[in-house]
Amino acid sequence: MPFDDIVGHQRQLEYLRRSLECDRLHHAYLFVGPEGVGKKTVALALAKSLHCAQRRFDFCDACQVCLTIRAGNHPDVRLVERLTGKKDISIGQIRDLEKALAFRSFSGRRKVTLIDGADLMNFPAQNALLKTLEEPPGNALIFLIAKSMGGLLPTVLSRCVRLFFGLTPVEAVADFLMRHKGLTRERARLVASVTMGSVGEALGCDESEVLEQRRGWIERVSSLPQGGYREAMALAEEAAGDRERCFRVLRWVEGWYRDVLIYQLAGETGMLRNVDMVETIRKQAIDRGRCHILFVLSSLARLGEELQRNYNRRLALEHCLVRIMDRERTATAGPS
């Protein structure tokens, strides 16, 4: 998959390719954006383009070098990420990285490091990384990949070139799914909408399972009875059990209430994400007051910020759901 085959992010790719061709790559980049939009893909693409045996300023993704990088076995391309069962990237992992960067390149080309989940580095790890960012080895290239900048120290941010990655347009993701998974246009657009422009999630998921899970979570959260605190506690505990599932559920519920608000304001279905649940959206748009919907979206945005800062997931979810239920008691039906 050469650069031209990457879905979306053309402005970022153009900037990086121009820097590559002019031999003006910075020593450290920070890629910021939602999960699954392609930040890691772009970083790996640049690593392949620096090492590819068949192409210059691009990559073939088929030669032995590209395949070795894809498999994670190339000696000059290193991935640092949170270890299984850990909540952050530790100072020990960063010190191991610094030792590896001190050695000469095996291939004679640049040594590339991807720190995936850089916003999960604890503060001692970030302080340890500062020395490398301030005085990088001559052939080092470091990519920090993060969902947000909130967890990163200002001293780390100031030493990186920052590139921001947004969600890929639904139609572009749908076209990609039609080519690579053989989905119909309608099915591909639905999956692209539900995964909210995340090419990685759309490509890697079992679409039937994802659509069913999304429907189930939306129905459970949006139909919480007034005062149903026991059900809220059970929902919070189940969603909080896995970090990725927690963020996925949050995106689904945010997308749902966004659809309800859009239908209240515009009365049309063209901009809806959950296009297979139009009748339920229409009913909730009538039953729920607009002020209540805005309050829910604000609460979910606040929850997302808390989760990004590694708050206790279960407690944050419980607090959010209880606030929404308490507010619903005073909400009036129909637009406000």
C-alpha positions as CSV (number, residue, x, y, z in Angstrom):
1,M,0.0,0.0,0.0
2,P,2.1,3.0,-1.2
3,F,1.3,6.5,-0.2
4,D,-1.3,7.0,-2.9
5,D,-3.3,4.1,-1.5
6,I,-3.7,5.6,2.0
7,V,-7.2,6.7,2.7
8,G,-7.5,10.4,3.6
9,H,-5.0,12.8,5.3
10,Q,-3.7,14.1,2.0
11,R,-2.5,17.4,3.5
12,Q,-0.4,15.6,6.1
13,L,0.9,13.1,3.6
14,E,1.9,15.9,1.2
15,Y,3.8,17.7,3.9
16,L,5.6,14.6,5.0
17,R,6.5,13.5,1.5
18,R,7.8,16.9,0.6
19,S,10.0,16.9,3.7
20,L,11.2,13.4,2.8
21,E,12.1,14.3,-0.8
22,C,13.9,17.5,0.4
23,D,15.7,15.5,3.1
24,R,14.2,17.9,5.7
25,L,12.5,15.5,8.0
26,H,12.4,16.7,11.6
27,H,13.7,14.3,14.3
28,A,10.4,14.1,16.2
29,Y,6.8,14.3,15.2
30,L,3.6,14.2,17.2
31,F,0.6,12.7,15.4
32,V,-2.7,13.6,17.2
33,G,-6.1,12.4,16.5
34,P,-8.9,9.9,17.3
35,E,-8.2,6.2,17.5
36,G,-8.1,4.3,14.3
37,V,-7.9,7.2,11.8
38,G,-4.5,6.2,10.4
39,K,-1.9,7.9,12.5
40,K,0.1,4.7,13.0
41,T,-0.4,3.7,9.3
42,V,1.1,7.0,8.2
43,A,4.1,6.7,10.5
44,L,4.8,3.1,9.4
45,A,4.4,4.3,5.7
46,L,7.1,6.9,6.3
47,A,9.3,4.2,7.9
48,K,8.9,1.9,5.0
49,S,9.6,4.7,2.5
50,L,12.9,5.3,4.3
51,H,13.9,1.7,4.0
52,C,12.1,0.2,1.0
53,A,14.4,-1.7,-1.4
54,Q,12.3,-1.0,-4.5
55,R,11.2,2.6,-4.4
56,R,12.6,5.9,-3.5
57,F,10.5,8.4,-1.5
58,D,7.7,5.8,-1.5
59,F,7.3,2.2,-0.6
60,C,6.1,-0.9,-2.4
61,D,4.8,-2.8,0.6
62,A,5.9,-6.1,-1.1
63,C,9.7,-6.3,-0.8
64,Q,11.3,-8.2,2.0
65,V,12.2,-4.9,3.9
66,C,8.6,-3.6,3.8
67,L,7.2,-7.0,4.8
68,T,9.7,-7.2,7.7
69,I,8.6,-3.7,8.9
70,R,5.0,-4.7,8.6
71,A,5.6,-7.8,10.7
72,G,7.4,-5.7,13.4
73,N,10.7,-7.5,13.0
74,H,13.0,-4.8,11.3
75,P,16.0,-4.0,13.5
76,D,15.8,-0.3,12.7
77,V,12.1,0.2,13.2
78,R,10.9,-0.1,16.8
79,L,7.4,0.1,18.3
80,V,6.9,1.2,21.9
81,E,3.5,0.8,23.3
82,R,1.7,0.1,26.6
83,L,2.4,-3.4,27.8
84,T,-0.5,-5.8,28.3
85,G,-2.1,-5.3,31.7
86,K,-0.4,-2.0,32.3
87,K,-2.1,1.4,32.4
88,D,0.8,3.5,31.1
89,I,4.1,3.4,29.3
90,S,6.9,3.2,31.9
91,I,10.2,4.9,32.3
92,G,11.8,1.4,31.9
93,Q,10.5,1.1,28.3
94,I,11.8,4.6,27.5
95,R,15.3,3.8,28.9
96,D,15.3,0.6,26.8
97,L,14.5,2.7,23.8
98,E,17.3,5.2,24.5
99,K,19.8,2.3,24.7
100,A,18.6,0.9,21.4
101,L,18.9,4.3,19.7
102,A,22.5,4.6,20.9
103,F,23.6,1.8,18.7
104,R,24.4,2.3,15.0
105,S,21.8,1.6,12.4
106,F,21.8,-2.0,11.2
107,S,20.9,-1.0,7.6
108,G,22.8,2.3,7.5
109,R,19.6,4.2,7.2
110,R,17.5,6.0,9.7
111,K,16.4,4.4,13.0
112,V,12.6,4.9,13.3
113,T,10.7,4.7,16.6
114,L,6.9,4.8,17.0
115,I,5.6,5.5,20.5
116,D,2.0,4.4,20.1
117,G,-0.1,5.8,22.9
118,A,2.4,8.5,23.7
119,D,-0.2,10.3,25.9
120,L,-0.1,7.2,28.1
121,M,3.5,7.7,29.1
122,N,3.8,8.5,32.8
123,F,5.6,11.7,33.7
124,P,8.9,10.0,34.6
125,A,8.9,8.3,31.2
126,Q,8.2,11.7,29.5
127,N,11.0,13.3,31.4
128,A,13.3,10.5,30.4
129,L,12.4,10.9,26.8
130,L,13.2,14.6,26.9
131,K,16.9,14.0,26.7
132,T,16.5,12.1,23.5
133,L,14.2,14.8,22.0
134,E,16.6,17.5,23.0
135,E,19.8,15.7,21.8
136,P,18.6,13.0,19.3
137,P,21.1,10.6,17.7
138,G,21.9,11.9,14.2
139,N,19.8,9.2,12.4
140,A,16.9,8.9,14.8
141,L,13.3,9.6,13.8
142,I,10.7,9.5,16.5
143,F,6.9,9.4,16.0
144,L,4.7,10.1,19.1
145,I,1.2,8.9,18.4
146,A,-1.5,10.1,20.7
147,K,-5.3,10.6,20.9
148,S,-4.8,14.0,22.5
149,M,-2.1,16.4,23.8
150,G,-3.7,16.7,27.3
151,G,-1.5,14.0,28.9
152,L,1.8,15.3,27.4
153,L,4.2,17.7,29.1
154,P,4.7,21.1,27.5
155,T,8.4,20.4,27.3
156,V,7.7,17.3,25.2
157,L,5.2,19.1,23.0
158,S,7.6,21.9,22.3
159,R,10.2,19.6,20.8
160,C,7.9,17.9,18.3
161,V,6.4,18.9,15.0
162,R,2.6,18.4,15.5
163,L,0.3,17.1,12.9
164,F,-3.4,16.7,13.5
165,F,-5.4,13.9,12.0
166,G,-9.2,14.1,11.8
167,L,-11.8,11.5,10.9
168,T,-11.8,10.3,7.3
169,P,-15.0,11.3,5.4
170,V,-17.6,8.6,5.4
171,E,-17.8,8.3,1.7
172,A,-14.0,7.7,1.4
173,V,-14.2,5.0,4.0
174,A,-17.2,3.4,2.3
175,D,-15.3,3.4,-1.0
176,F,-12.4,1.7,0.7
177,L,-14.6,-1.0,2.2
178,M,-16.3,-1.7,-1.1
179,R,-12.9,-2.3,-2.7
180,H,-11.3,-4.3,0.1
181,K,-14.2,-6.1,1.7
182,G,-16.7,-6.4,-1.2
183,L,-19.5,-4.7,0.7
184,T,-22.5,-3.1,-1.0
185,R,-22.6,0.7,-1.1
186,E,-25.4,0.8,1.5
187,R,-23.7,-1.6,3.9
188,A,-20.3,0.0,3.4
189,R,-21.7,3.5,4.2
190,L,-23.5,2.2,7.3
191,V,-20.3,0.5,8.6
192,A,-18.3,3.7,7.8
193,S,-20.8,5.8,9.6
194,V,-20.9,3.6,12.7
195,T,-17.1,3.4,12.9
196,M,-17.1,7.2,12.5
197,G,-14.4,7.6,9.8
198,S,-12.0,5.2,11.5
199,V,-10.5,3.2,8.6
200,G,-8.6,0.8,11.0
201,E,-11.8,-0.1,12.9
202,A,-13.9,-0.4,9.8
203,L,-11.5,-2.7,8.1
204,G,-10.7,-4.9,11.1
205,C,-14.2,-5.4,12.4
206,D,-16.8,-8.0,11.9
207,E,-19.4,-5.6,10.6
208,S,-22.5,-7.7,11.6
209,E,-21.1,-8.1,15.1
210,V,-20.2,-4.4,15.5
211,L,-23.6,-3.2,14.2
212,E,-25.4,-5.5,16.7
213,Q,-23.2,-4.5,19.6
214,R,-23.7,-0.8,18.8
215,R,-27.5,-1.3,18.6
216,G,-27.5,-3.1,21.9
217,W,-25.5,-0.5,23.8
218,I,-27.5,2.4,22.3
219,E,-30.8,0.9,23.3
220,R,-29.5,0.1,26.9
221,V,-28.1,3.6,27.5
222,S,-30.8,5.6,25.9
223,S,-33.6,3.7,27.6
224,L,-32.3,3.8,31.2
225,P,-35.3,4.3,33.4
226,Q,-35.5,7.3,35.6
227,G,-33.9,6.5,38.8
228,G,-32.7,3.1,37.5
229,Y,-29.4,3.4,39.3
230,R,-28.8,-0.3,39.6
231,E,-29.0,-0.7,35.8
232,A,-26.7,2.3,35.4
233,M,-24.1,0.8,37.7
234,A,-24.2,-2.5,35.8
235,L,-23.8,-0.7,32.5
236,A,-20.8,1.3,33.8
237,E,-19.1,-1.8,35.2
238,E,-19.6,-3.8,31.9
239,A,-18.4,-0.9,29.7
240,A,-15.4,-0.1,31.9
241,G,-14.0,-3.7,31.9
242,D,-12.0,-3.0,28.7
243,R,-10.5,0.4,27.8
244,E,-11.0,0.1,24.0
245,R,-14.6,-1.1,24.5
246,C,-15.2,1.8,26.8
247,F,-14.1,4.4,24.2
248,R,-16.1,2.5,21.5
249,V,-19.3,2.6,23.5
250,L,-18.7,6.3,24.2
251,R,-18.4,7.0,20.5
252,W,-21.5,5.0,19.7
253,V,-23.6,6.8,22.3
254,E,-22.3,10.2,21.4
255,G,-23.1,9.5,17.7
256,W,-26.6,8.4,18.7
257,Y,-27.5,11.6,20.6
258,R,-25.9,13.6,17.8
259,D,-28.3,12.0,15.4
260,V,-31.3,12.7,17.7
261,L,-30.2,16.4,17.9
262,I,-29.7,16.6,14.1
263,Y,-33.2,15.2,13.5
264,Q,-34.7,17.6,16.0
265,L,-33.0,20.6,14.2
266,A,-33.3,19.6,10.6
267,G,-36.0,16.9,10.4
268,E,-34.0,14.9,7.8
269,T,-32.0,11.7,7.7
270,G,-29.3,12.5,5.2
271,M,-26.7,13.5,7.8
272,L,-27.5,10.7,10.3
273,R,-24.9,8.1,11.2
274,N,-27.2,5.4,12.5
275,V,-29.2,5.3,9.3
276,D,-30.6,1.8,10.1
277,M,-32.3,3.1,13.3
278,V,-34.2,6.1,11.8
279,E,-37.6,5.3,13.4
280,T,-36.1,5.1,16.9
281,I,-34.2,8.3,16.3
282,R,-37.5,10.0,15.2
283,K,-39.3,8.8,18.3
284,Q,-36.6,10.0,20.7
285,A,-36.3,13.3,18.9
286,I,-40.0,13.8,19.7
287,D,-39.9,12.4,23.3
288,R,-36.7,14.2,24.5
289,G,-36.3,17.9,25.0
290,R,-33.5,19.7,23.1
291,C,-32.0,21.0,26.3
292,H,-31.8,17.5,27.6
293,I,-30.0,16.2,24.5
294,L,-27.5,19.1,24.7
295,F,-26.9,18.3,28.3
296,V,-26.3,14.6,27.5
297,L,-23.8,15.5,24.7
298,S,-22.0,17.9,27.1
299,S,-21.8,15.2,29.8
300,L,-20.4,12.6,27.3
301,A,-17.8,15.1,26.1
302,R,-16.8,15.7,29.7
303,L,-16.6,11.9,30.2
304,G,-14.4,11.5,27.2
305,E,-11.9,14.1,28.6
306,E,-11.9,12.2,32.0
307,L,-11.2,8.9,30.3
308,Q,-8.4,10.4,28.3
309,R,-6.8,11.5,31.5
310,N,-7.0,8.0,32.9
311,Y,-9.6,8.6,35.5
312,N,-11.1,5.5,37.0
313,R,-13.3,4.3,34.1
314,R,-16.1,2.7,36.2
315,L,-16.5,5.7,38.5
316,A,-16.4,8.2,35.6
317,L,-19.1,6.2,33.7
318,E,-21.3,5.9,36.8
319,H,-21.1,9.6,37.5
320,C,-21.9,10.4,33.9
321,L,-24.9,8.1,33.8
322,V,-26.3,9.2,37.1
323,R,-26.0,12.9,36.1
324,I,-27.9,12.1,32.9
325,M,-30.7,10.3,34.7
326,D,-31.1,13.0,37.3
327,R,-31.3,15.6,34.6
328,E,-33.9,13.5,32.7
329,R,-36.3,13.8,35.6
330,T,-36.6,17.6,34.9
331,A,-36.4,17.4,31.1
332,T,-39.5,18.4,29.2
333,A,-40.7,16.5,26.1
334,G,-40.3,18.2,22.8
335,P,-37.9,20.8,21.5
336,S,-37.1,23.6,24.0
